[in-house]
Amino acid sequence: MSGRPAEQSHIHTRLLKCPLEVEHARAYWQNSAETEAAETVQRAFEECWFGARSLPRVEGLITNFRERF
């Protein structure tokens, strides 16, 4: 691993479940680097990184973005 973030290019089910979601991906990238992994989901929900999404949907998005990037 080079230590440099990069988008995954091989196919796996997470990529199929999480379409491009460009705006949500931007929100994730802008905010997730400064937050511990355990705090990320709660912070994303409270600060509405992904708009008016439910907590389970935010958890799913965060999980998918962690796999994707």
C-alpha positions as CSV (number, residue, x, y, z in Angstrom):
1,M,0.0,0.0,0.0
2,S,1.5,3.3,-1.0
3,G,-0.3,5.4,1.6
4,R,-1.9,7.5,-1.0
5,P,-5.8,7.3,-1.2
6,A,-7.1,5.9,-4.4
7,E,-10.5,4.7,-5.6
8,Q,-10.9,0.9,-5.8
9,S,-10.9,-0.3,-9.4
10,H,-11.7,-4.0,-9.0
11,I,-15.3,-5.1,-8.9
12,H,-16.8,-6.1,-5.6
13,T,-20.3,-6.0,-4.2
14,R,-19.8,-2.7,-2.3
15,L,-19.2,-0.9,-5.6
16,L,-22.3,-2.4,-7.0
17,K,-24.3,-1.3,-4.0
18,C,-22.9,2.2,-3.9
19,P,-23.3,4.0,-7.3
20,L,-21.1,7.0,-8.0
21,E,-22.9,9.3,-5.5
22,V,-20.6,12.1,-6.4
23,E,-21.9,14.7,-4.0
24,H,-21.9,12.2,-1.1
25,A,-18.4,11.1,-2.0
26,R,-17.2,14.7,-1.9
27,A,-18.9,15.2,1.6
28,Y,-17.2,12.0,2.8
29,W,-13.8,13.0,1.6
30,Q,-14.0,16.5,2.9
31,N,-15.0,15.4,6.4
32,S,-13.8,11.9,7.1
33,A,-10.1,12.5,7.2
34,E,-10.3,14.6,10.4
35,T,-12.5,12.1,12.3
36,E,-11.8,8.8,14.0
37,A,-13.5,5.8,12.3
38,A,-15.8,5.1,15.3
39,E,-17.0,8.7,15.4
40,T,-17.5,9.2,11.7
41,V,-20.9,7.7,11.4
42,Q,-22.4,9.6,14.3
43,R,-20.8,12.9,13.2
44,A,-21.9,12.4,9.6
45,F,-25.5,11.8,10.8
46,E,-25.5,14.8,13.2
47,E,-23.9,17.2,10.6
48,C,-26.0,15.9,7.8
49,W,-23.1,15.2,5.4
50,F,-25.4,13.2,3.2
51,G,-28.5,15.4,3.6
52,A,-31.6,14.1,5.3
53,R,-30.7,10.5,5.5
54,S,-31.6,8.1,8.3
55,L,-28.9,6.8,10.6
56,P,-28.9,3.3,9.1
57,R,-28.6,4.8,5.6
58,V,-25.6,7.0,6.8
59,E,-24.0,3.8,8.3
60,G,-24.4,2.1,4.9
61,L,-23.0,5.0,3.0
62,I,-20.0,5.2,5.3
63,T,-19.4,1.5,5.1
64,N,-19.5,1.6,1.3
65,F,-17.3,4.6,1.0
66,R,-14.7,3.0,3.3
67,E,-14.6,0.0,1.0
68,R,-14.6,2.2,-2.1
69,F,-11.8,4.6,-1.1
